[in-house]
Amino acid sequence: MSAISTPASLSRKTLRSEPGALSNVIRFLRRNPLVVLGLAIFIAWVIISIGAPWVAPYDPLKQNIALRLQPPSAEHWFGTDQLGRDVFSRVLWGGRLSLPAGILVILIAGVIGTVIGALAGFIGGWLDEGAMRVTEVFMAFPTIILAMAIAAALGPSLINAVAAMVVVWWPNYARVVRSLVIGVKTQEYVEAARAIGVPQQRVLWRTVLPNCLAPAVVLATIDLGNAILVFAGLSFLGLGADPTTPEWGRMVSDGIQYFDQWWIAAFAGLAIFTVVMAFNFIGDGIRDALDPRLRKNI
């Protein structure tokens, strides 16, 4: 006589047959080699940046005029700049500024924009109108132009460059989160939470907002590369890092003045390129993973 299958046994069989989270991640990575490449590049740069004090063969600030403008060689892999500083060491140290600056900008701008957008979309009324008019003012100008103007008004420095980027970046997240909150707050489960007396602030932060974060996370991942690119642009224009600081945008700016010595700008530019592409690959992969229309194909 065959054994009778109970609901409990059926559920256990179902759980055994369903793939685990780890297997889903592995299958997703196998189907998205560009995501793997992006993660590998990003992790490599994080390790290099953290280990720069031990990996870099020379002091990035040490000058040696006798060795200025030397092409790449066995002694100086990426050559030397106009002051005889080792370009390879300066590129390694540059990641210690560019990567944290980009991440910090997106983190702060994302939090500010998410809070403002969530409150505007959930409460509505005059708060929504006022917040959206402010965001439209900021979004009316190109990001790099407005960041340049604010950074120039505040004065050239790393902190001011980050602050200027935060000011121009938060409206993107406010607009995205606000539109998502407006769509989610009319769902039945939100109305049910209100009907049973759940406080409004709890409905917003515990019920509505968690269902709106996926697109914001995708936007933030892609924006990481853009933030690093804009930060390098501000430094290139002299509105970011100090001239002596090993920072990728500033190194590209130095190289423009010595165009025949291509290595001064080329390797710093290549570092920016690899990081930006890595975040684009990762952002595209996260978008595909969180998109319900594409998730079933993972």
CORTA-V302720 format. One record per pair of residues at least 12 apart in sequence whose C-alpha atoms are under 6 Angstrom apart, sorted by sequence separation. I is the first residue (numbers start at 0). GAP is how many residues later the second one is. If there is no record, write none. Layout:
i=I gap=GAP
i=I gap=GAP
This chain:
i=67 gap=12
i=68 gap=12
i=67 gap=13
i=68 gap=13
i=150 gap=13
i=235 gap=13
i=251 gap=13
i=67 gap=14
i=149 gap=14
i=234 gap=14
i=235 gap=14
i=250 gap=14
i=67 gap=15
i=234 gap=15
i=67 gap=16
i=232 gap=16
i=66 gap=17
i=146 gap=17
i=231 gap=17
i=235 gap=17
i=64 gap=18
i=146 gap=18
i=64 gap=19
i=62 gap=20
i=63 gap=20
i=247 gap=20
i=62 gap=21
i=62 gap=22
i=61 gap=23
i=59 gap=29
i=59 gap=30
i=57 gap=31
i=179 gap=32
i=55 gap=33
i=134 gap=36
i=51 gap=40
i=51 gap=41
i=48 gap=46
i=48 gap=47
i=224 gap=51
i=224 gap=54
i=108 gap=57
i=112 gap=57
i=116 gap=57
i=120 gap=57
i=221 gap=57
i=112 gap=58
i=115 gap=58
i=221 gap=58
i=113 gap=59
i=117 gap=59
i=108 gap=60
i=112 gap=60
i=113 gap=60
i=116 gap=60
i=117 gap=60
i=120 gap=60
i=104 gap=61
i=108 gap=61
i=112 gap=61
i=116 gap=61
i=120 gap=61
i=221 gap=61
i=220 gap=62
i=109 gap=63
i=113 gap=63
i=217 gap=65
i=217 gap=69
i=160 gap=79
i=157 gap=82
i=155 gap=83
i=156 gap=83
i=157 gap=83
i=155 gap=84
i=156 gap=84
i=101 gap=122
i=101 gap=125
i=101 gap=126
i=93 gap=152
i=93 gap=153
i=93 gap=154
i=89 gap=156
i=90 gap=177
i=80 gap=183
i=37 gap=240
i=37 gap=243
i=37 gap=244
i=34 gap=246
i=33 gap=247
i=34 gap=247
i=34 gap=250
i=27 gap=270
